[in-house]
Amino acid sequence: MAHDLEKIDDAALALLAALTFEAGRAWKGHDFGVLNRLFQKGYIQDPMGKAKTVWLTPEGIRHGEEVADRLFGSSRSD
């Protein structure tokens, strides 16, 4: 089955955004192809290198939080 790479990229970005620390830093334990596409789209800084974390750009944080709210947002009314 073919998978929609846009949806995969959005889901990965949503996870990165939902789990950020230090105002936009996230662990980069995702597929390198996905990280490279997110970098090409301007959502994260260059993922190449030995660091185990990556910085989200302001646009990456904004879009990632939107997708995270849609995918992972609570439907509870607490």
KOLGU-4560 file (N, C-alpha, C; in nm, 3 decimals, padded with zeros to 5 digits):
<recs>
<n_xx: 00.084 n_yy: -00.118 n_zz: 00.000 ca_xx: 00.000 ca_yy: 00.000 ca_zz: 00.000 c_xx: 00.089 c_yy: 00.124 c_zz: 00.000 mol: A seq: 1 type: MET>
<n_xx: 00.055 n_yy: 00.219 n_zz: -00.082 ca_xx: 00.127 ca_yy: 00.347 ca_zz: -00.086 c_xx: 00.078 c_yy: 00.436 c_zz: 00.027 mol: A seq: 2 type: ALA>
<n_xx: 00.170 n_yy: 00.507 n_zz: 00.086 ca_xx: 00.136 ca_yy: 00.598 ca_zz: 00.195 c_xx: 00.151 c_yy: 00.742 c_zz: 00.148 mol: A seq: 3 type: HIS>
<n_xx: 00.070 n_yy: 00.828 n_zz: 00.203 ca_xx: 00.073 ca_yy: 00.971 ca_zz: 00.170 c_xx: 00.187 c_yy: 01.036 c_zz: 00.250 mol: A seq: 4 type: ASP>
<n_xx: 00.294 n_yy: 01.074 n_zz: 00.181 ca_xx: 00.410 ca_yy: 01.131 ca_zz: 00.249 c_xx: 00.378 c_yy: 01.263 c_zz: 00.318 mol: A seq: 5 type: LEU>
<n_xx: 00.284 n_yy: 01.340 n_zz: 00.265 ca_xx: 00.243 ca_yy: 01.465 ca_zz: 00.330 c_xx: 00.183 c_yy: 01.436 c_zz: 00.468 mol: A seq: 6 type: GLU>
<n_xx: 00.100 n_yy: 01.333 n_zz: 00.476 ca_xx: 00.039 ca_yy: 01.297 ca_zz: 00.605 c_xx: 00.145 c_yy: 01.244 c_zz: 00.701 mol: A seq: 7 type: LYS>
<n_xx: 00.240 n_yy: 01.167 n_zz: 00.649 ca_xx: 00.348 ca_yy: 01.117 ca_zz: 00.733 c_xx: 00.431 c_yy: 01.234 c_zz: 00.786 mol: A seq: 8 type: ILE>
<n_xx: 00.465 n_yy: 01.327 n_zz: 00.698 ca_xx: 00.543 ca_yy: 01.445 ca_zz: 00.740 c_xx: 00.467 c_yy: 01.526 c_zz: 00.844 mol: A seq: 9 type: ASP>
<n_xx: 00.337 n_yy: 01.546 n_zz: 00.823 ca_xx: 00.256 ca_yy: 01.621 ca_zz: 00.919 c_xx: 00.252 c_yy: 01.550 c_zz: 01.054 mol: A seq: 10 type: ASP>
<n_xx: 00.236 n_yy: 01.418 n_zz: 01.053 ca_xx: 00.231 ca_yy: 01.343 ca_zz: 01.179 c_xx: 00.364 c_yy: 01.351 c_zz: 01.253 mol: A seq: 11 type: ALA>
<n_xx: 00.475 n_yy: 01.338 n_zz: 01.180 ca_xx: 00.607 ca_yy: 01.348 ca_zz: 01.243 c_xx: 00.629 c_yy: 01.489 c_zz: 01.300 mol: A seq: 12 type: ALA>
<n_xx: 00.592 n_yy: 01.591 n_zz: 01.223 ca_xx: 00.606 ca_yy: 01.728 ca_zz: 01.272 c_xx: 00.518 c_yy: 01.752 c_zz: 01.394 mol: A seq: 13 type: LEU>
<n_xx: 00.398 n_yy: 01.696 n_zz: 01.394 ca_xx: 00.309 ca_yy: 01.709 ca_zz: 01.509 c_xx: 00.371 c_yy: 01.647 c_zz: 01.633 mol: A seq: 14 type: ALA>
<n_xx: 00.433 n_yy: 01.531 n_zz: 01.618 ca_xx: 00.501 ca_yy: 01.468 ca_zz: 01.732 c_xx: 00.618 c_yy: 01.553 c_zz: 01.780 mol: A seq: 15 type: LEU>
<n_xx: 00.697 n_yy: 01.603 n_zz: 01.687 ca_xx: 00.809 ca_yy: 01.690 ca_zz: 01.726 c_xx: 00.758 c_yy: 01.812 c_zz: 01.802 mol: A seq: 16 type: LEU>
<n_xx: 00.653 n_yy: 01.876 n_zz: 01.749 ca_xx: 00.600 ca_yy: 01.998 ca_zz: 01.812 c_xx: 00.536 c_yy: 01.968 c_zz: 01.947 mol: A seq: 17 type: ALA>
<n_xx: 00.467 n_yy: 01.856 n_zz: 01.958 ca_xx: 00.399 ca_yy: 01.822 ca_zz: 02.083 c_xx: 00.498 c_yy: 01.787 c_zz: 02.194 mol: A seq: 18 type: ALA>
<n_xx: 00.617 n_yy: 01.745 n_zz: 02.157 ca_xx: 00.715 ca_yy: 01.700 ca_zz: 02.256 c_xx: 00.839 c_yy: 01.789 c_zz: 02.262 mol: A seq: 19 type: LEU>
<n_xx: 00.824 n_yy: 01.916 n_zz: 02.226 ca_xx: 00.939 ca_yy: 02.007 ca_zz: 02.229 c_xx: 00.978 c_yy: 02.044 c_zz: 02.372 mol: A seq: 20 type: THR>
<n_xx: 01.101 n_yy: 02.085 n_zz: 02.384 ca_xx: 01.152 ca_yy: 02.140 ca_zz: 02.510 c_xx: 01.246 c_yy: 02.253 c_zz: 02.473 mol: A seq: 21 type: PHE>
<n_xx: 01.281 n_yy: 02.336 n_zz: 02.567 ca_xx: 01.369 ca_yy: 02.451 ca_zz: 02.543 c_xx: 01.320 c_yy: 02.537 c_zz: 02.426 mol: A seq: 22 type: GLU>
<n_xx: 01.192 n_yy: 02.561 n_zz: 02.421 ca_xx: 01.131 ca_yy: 02.651 ca_zz: 02.323 c_xx: 01.160 c_yy: 02.614 c_zz: 02.178 mol: A seq: 23 type: ALA>
<n_xx: 01.134 n_yy: 02.490 n_zz: 02.143 ca_xx: 01.144 ca_yy: 02.451 ca_zz: 02.003 c_xx: 01.245 c_yy: 02.342 c_zz: 01.971 mol: A seq: 24 type: GLY>
<n_xx: 01.303 n_yy: 02.282 n_zz: 02.071 ca_xx: 01.400 ca_yy: 02.175 ca_zz: 02.050 c_xx: 01.329 c_yy: 02.042 c_zz: 02.070 mol: A seq: 25 type: ARG>
<n_xx: 01.360 n_yy: 01.942 n_zz: 01.986 ca_xx: 01.294 ca_yy: 01.812 ca_zz: 01.996 c_xx: 01.393 c_yy: 01.701 c_zz: 01.964 mol: A seq: 26 type: ALA>
<n_xx: 01.369 n_yy: 01.584 n_zz: 02.020 ca_xx: 01.450 ca_yy: 01.467 ca_zz: 01.988 c_xx: 01.421 c_yy: 01.428 c_zz: 01.844 mol: A seq: 27 type: TRP>
<n_xx: 01.524 n_yy: 01.395 n_zz: 01.769 ca_xx: 01.504 ca_yy: 01.367 ca_zz: 01.626 c_xx: 01.505 c_yy: 01.218 c_zz: 01.593 mol: A seq: 28 type: LYS>
<n_xx: 01.441 n_yy: 01.138 n_zz: 01.672 ca_xx: 01.436 ca_yy: 00.994 ca_zz: 01.649 c_xx: 01.333 c_yy: 00.953 c_zz: 01.546 mol: A seq: 29 type: GLY>
<n_xx: 01.336 n_yy: 01.017 n_zz: 01.431 ca_xx: 01.244 ca_yy: 00.986 ca_zz: 01.322 c_xx: 01.324 c_yy: 00.949 c_zz: 01.198 mol: A seq: 30 type: HIS>
<n_xx: 01.259 n_yy: 00.893 n_zz: 01.100 ca_xx: 01.321 ca_yy: 00.855 ca_zz: 00.974 c_xx: 01.394 c_yy: 00.975 c_zz: 00.913 mol: A seq: 31 type: ASP>
<n_xx: 01.516 n_yy: 00.952 n_zz: 00.863 ca_xx: 01.595 ca_yy: 01.061 ca_zz: 00.806 c_xx: 01.529 c_yy: 01.122 c_zz: 00.684 mol: A seq: 32 type: PHE>
<n_xx: 01.459 n_yy: 01.041 n_zz: 00.605 ca_xx: 01.388 ca_yy: 01.094 ca_zz: 00.489 c_xx: 01.281 c_yy: 01.194 c_zz: 00.530 mol: A seq: 33 type: GLY>
<n_xx: 01.209 n_yy: 01.161 n_zz: 00.636 ca_xx: 01.105 ca_yy: 01.252 ca_zz: 00.688 c_xx: 01.170 c_yy: 01.380 c_zz: 00.738 mol: A seq: 34 type: VAL>
<n_xx: 01.277 n_yy: 01.368 n_zz: 00.817 ca_xx: 01.344 ca_yy: 01.487 ca_zz: 00.869 c_xx: 01.399 c_yy: 01.574 c_zz: 00.756 mol: A seq: 35 type: LEU>
<n_xx: 01.453 n_yy: 01.512 n_zz: 00.654 ca_xx: 01.504 ca_yy: 01.590 ca_zz: 00.540 c_xx: 01.391 c_yy: 01.665 c_zz: 00.470 mol: A seq: 36 type: ASN>
<n_xx: 01.275 n_yy: 01.600 n_zz: 00.453 ca_xx: 01.162 ca_yy: 01.670 ca_zz: 00.390 c_xx: 01.114 c_yy: 01.785 c_zz: 00.476 mol: A seq: 37 type: ARG>
<n_xx: 01.109 n_yy: 01.765 n_zz: 00.609 ca_xx: 01.068 ca_yy: 01.874 ca_zz: 00.698 c_xx: 01.167 c_yy: 01.990 c_zz: 00.691 mol: A seq: 38 type: LEU>
<n_xx: 01.295 n_yy: 01.959 n_zz: 00.678 ca_xx: 01.397 ca_yy: 02.064 ca_zz: 00.662 c_xx: 01.376 c_yy: 02.138 c_zz: 00.530 mol: A seq: 39 type: PHE>
<n_xx: 01.352 n_yy: 02.065 n_zz: 00.423 ca_xx: 01.330 ca_yy: 02.128 ca_zz: 00.292 c_xx: 01.206 c_yy: 02.217 c_zz: 00.292 mol: A seq: 40 type: GLN>
<n_xx: 01.107 n_yy: 02.183 n_zz: 00.373 ca_xx: 00.985 ca_yy: 02.264 ca_zz: 00.383 c_xx: 01.003 c_yy: 02.383 c_zz: 00.476 mol: A seq: 41 type: LYS>
<n_xx: 01.116 n_yy: 02.390 n_zz: 00.546 ca_xx: 01.143 ca_yy: 02.502 ca_zz: 00.636 c_xx: 01.084 c_yy: 02.485 c_zz: 00.775 mol: A seq: 42 type: GLY>
<n_xx: 01.046 n_yy: 02.363 n_zz: 00.812 ca_xx: 00.985 ca_yy: 02.340 ca_zz: 00.943 c_xx: 01.086 c_yy: 02.311 c_zz: 01.053 mol: A seq: 43 type: TYR>
<n_xx: 01.204 n_yy: 02.261 n_zz: 01.015 ca_xx: 01.309 ca_yy: 02.233 ca_zz: 01.114 c_xx: 01.441 c_yy: 02.284 c_zz: 01.058 mol: A seq: 44 type: ILE>
<n_xx: 01.536 n_yy: 02.305 n_zz: 01.150 ca_xx: 01.671 ca_yy: 02.339 ca_zz: 01.105 c_xx: 01.738 c_yy: 02.212 c_zz: 01.055 mol: A seq: 45 type: GLN>
<n_xx: 01.852 n_yy: 02.227 n_zz: 00.990 ca_xx: 01.921 ca_yy: 02.115 ca_zz: 00.927 c_xx: 01.941 c_yy: 02.000 c_zz: 01.027 mol: A seq: 46 type: ASP>
<n_xx: 01.885 n_yy: 01.881 n_zz: 00.997 ca_xx: 01.893 ca_yy: 01.769 ca_zz: 01.089 c_xx: 02.024 c_yy: 01.692 c_zz: 01.082 mol: A seq: 47 type: PRO>
<n_xx: 02.111 n_yy: 01.725 n_zz: 00.986 ca_xx: 02.237 ca_yy: 01.652 ca_zz: 00.972 c_xx: 02.330 c_yy: 01.686 c_zz: 01.087 mol: A seq: 48 type: MET>
<n_xx: 02.409 n_yy: 01.591 n_zz: 01.125 ca_xx: 02.505 ca_yy: 01.613 ca_zz: 01.232 c_xx: 02.486 c_yy: 01.510 c_zz: 01.342 mol: A seq: 49 type: GLY>
<n_xx: 02.571 n_yy: 01.518 n_zz: 01.441 ca_xx: 02.572 ca_yy: 01.419 ca_zz: 01.548 c_xx: 02.472 c_yy: 01.447 c_zz: 01.659 mol: A seq: 50 type: LYS>
<n_xx: 02.419 n_yy: 01.569 n_zz: 01.663 ca_xx: 02.324 ca_yy: 01.604 ca_zz: 01.770 c_xx: 02.202 c_yy: 01.513 c_zz: 01.761 mol: A seq: 51 type: ALA>
<n_xx: 02.149 n_yy: 01.478 n_zz: 01.875 ca_xx: 02.031 ca_yy: 01.391 ca_zz: 01.880 c_xx: 01.901 c_yy: 01.471 c_zz: 01.887 mol: A seq: 52 type: LYS>
<n_xx: 01.916 n_yy: 01.602 n_zz: 01.878 ca_xx: 01.799 ca_yy: 01.690 ca_zz: 01.880 c_xx: 01.799 c_yy: 01.777 c_zz: 01.756 mol: A seq: 53 type: THR>
<n_xx: 01.684 n_yy: 01.835 n_zz: 01.729 ca_xx: 01.669 ca_yy: 01.926 ca_zz: 01.617 c_xx: 01.585 c_yy: 02.044 c_zz: 01.664 mol: A seq: 54 type: VAL>
<n_xx: 01.609 n_yy: 02.161 n_zz: 01.605 ca_xx: 01.532 ca_yy: 02.281 ca_zz: 01.638 c_xx: 01.420 c_yy: 02.299 c_zz: 01.538 mol: A seq: 55 type: TRP>
<n_xx: 01.300 n_yy: 02.323 n_zz: 01.585 ca_xx: 01.190 ca_yy: 02.359 ca_zz: 01.497 c_xx: 01.197 c_yy: 02.508 c_zz: 01.468 mol: A seq: 56 type: LEU>
<n_xx: 01.162 n_yy: 02.545 n_zz: 01.347 ca_xx: 01.155 ca_yy: 02.687 ca_zz: 01.311 c_xx: 01.024 c_yy: 02.743 c_zz: 01.366 mol: A seq: 57 type: THR>
<n_xx: 01.009 n_yy: 02.874 n_zz: 01.372 ca_xx: 00.880 ca_yy: 02.930 ca_zz: 01.416 c_xx: 00.762 c_yy: 02.877 c_zz: 01.333 mol: A seq: 58 type: PRO>
<n_xx: 00.782 n_yy: 02.866 n_zz: 01.201 ca_xx: 00.676 ca_yy: 02.811 ca_zz: 01.115 c_xx: 00.651 c_yy: 02.663 c_zz: 01.147 mol: A seq: 59 type: GLU>
<n_xx: 00.758 n_yy: 02.590 n_zz: 01.177 ca_xx: 00.745 ca_yy: 02.449 ca_zz: 01.213 c_xx: 00.668 c_yy: 02.431 c_zz: 01.343 mol: A seq: 60 type: GLY>
<n_xx: 00.695 n_yy: 02.517 n_zz: 01.440 ca_xx: 00.622 ca_yy: 02.511 ca_zz: 01.567 c_xx: 00.474 c_yy: 02.541 c_zz: 01.543 mol: A seq: 61 type: ILE>
<n_xx: 00.446 n_yy: 02.647 n_zz: 01.467 ca_xx: 00.307 ca_yy: 02.686 ca_zz: 01.441 c_xx: 00.232 c_yy: 02.574 c_zz: 01.369 mol: A seq: 62 type: ARG>
<n_xx: 00.287 n_yy: 02.526 n_zz: 01.259 ca_xx: 00.218 ca_yy: 02.422 ca_zz: 01.182 c_xx: 00.211 c_yy: 02.292 c_zz: 01.261 mol: A seq: 63 type: HIS>
<n_xx: 00.319 n_yy: 02.257 n_zz: 01.329 ca_xx: 00.321 ca_yy: 02.134 ca_zz: 01.408 c_xx: 00.219 c_yy: 02.135 c_zz: 01.520 mol: A seq: 64 type: GLY>
<n_xx: 00.203 n_yy: 02.250 n_zz: 01.587 ca_xx: 00.103 ca_yy: 02.260 ca_zz: 01.694 c_xx: -00.039 c_yy: 02.250 c_zz: 01.638 mol: A seq: 65 type: GLU>
<n_xx: -00.062 n_yy: 02.310 n_zz: 01.521 ca_xx: -00.194 ca_yy: 02.298 ca_zz: 01.457 c_xx: -00.229 c_yy: 02.153 c_zz: 01.429 mol: A seq: 66 type: GLU>
<n_xx: -00.134 n_yy: 02.082 n_zz: 01.369 ca_xx: -00.158 ca_yy: 01.941 ca_zz: 01.335 c_xx: -00.169 c_yy: 01.857 c_zz: 01.462 mol: A seq: 67 type: VAL>
<n_xx: -00.085 n_yy: 01.885 n_zz: 01.563 ca_xx: -00.092 ca_yy: 01.811 ca_zz: 01.688 c_xx: -00.227 c_yy: 01.830 c_zz: 01.756 mol: A seq: 68 type: ALA>
<n_xx: -00.280 n_yy: 01.952 n_zz: 01.754 ca_xx: -00.412 ca_yy: 01.976 ca_zz: 01.812 c_xx: -00.518 c_yy: 01.895 c_zz: 01.738 mol: A seq: 69 type: ASP>
<n_xx: -00.506 n_yy: 01.891 n_zz: 01.606 ca_xx: -00.604 ca_yy: 01.816 ca_zz: 01.526 c_xx: -00.592 c_yy: 01.665 c_zz: 01.550 mol: A seq: 70 type: ARG>
<n_xx: -00.469 n_yy: 01.615 n_zz: 01.554 ca_xx: -00.449 ca_yy: 01.470 ca_zz: 01.566 c_xx: -00.457 c_yy: 01.420 c_zz: 01.710 mol: A seq: 71 type: LEU>
<n_xx: -00.404 n_yy: 01.498 n_zz: 01.803 ca_xx: -00.388 ca_yy: 01.450 ca_zz: 01.940 c_xx: -00.469 c_yy: 01.527 c_zz: 02.043 mol: A seq: 72 type: PHE>
<n_xx: -00.542 n_yy: 01.629 n_zz: 02.001 ca_xx: -00.617 ca_yy: 01.712 ca_zz: 02.095 c_xx: -00.722 c_yy: 01.632 c_zz: 02.169 mol: A seq: 73 type: GLY>
<n_xx: -00.742 n_yy: 01.668 n_zz: 02.291 ca_xx: -00.841 ca_yy: 01.600 ca_zz: 02.374 c_xx: -00.982 c_yy: 01.643 c_zz: 02.335 mol: A seq: 74 type: SER>
<n_xx: -01.070 n_yy: 01.549 n_zz: 02.329 ca_xx: -01.211 ca_yy: 01.582 ca_zz: 02.302 c_xx: -01.288 c_yy: 01.602 c_zz: 02.432 mol: A seq: 75 type: SER>
<n_xx: -01.217 n_yy: 01.588 n_zz: 02.545 ca_xx: -01.281 ca_yy: 01.608 ca_zz: 02.675 c_xx: -01.302 c_yy: 01.756 c_zz: 02.699 mol: A seq: 76 type: ARG>
<n_xx: -01.402 n_yy: 01.789 n_zz: 02.777 ca_xx: -01.432 ca_yy: 01.930 ca_zz: 02.805 c_xx: -01.397 c_yy: 01.966 c_zz: 02.949 mol: A seq: 77 type: SER>
<n_xx: -01.280 n_yy: 01.920 n_zz: 02.997 ca_xx: -01.236 ca_yy: 01.952 ca_zz: 03.134 c_xx: -01.197 c_yy: 02.096 c_zz: 03.145 mol: A seq: 78 type: ASP>
</recs>
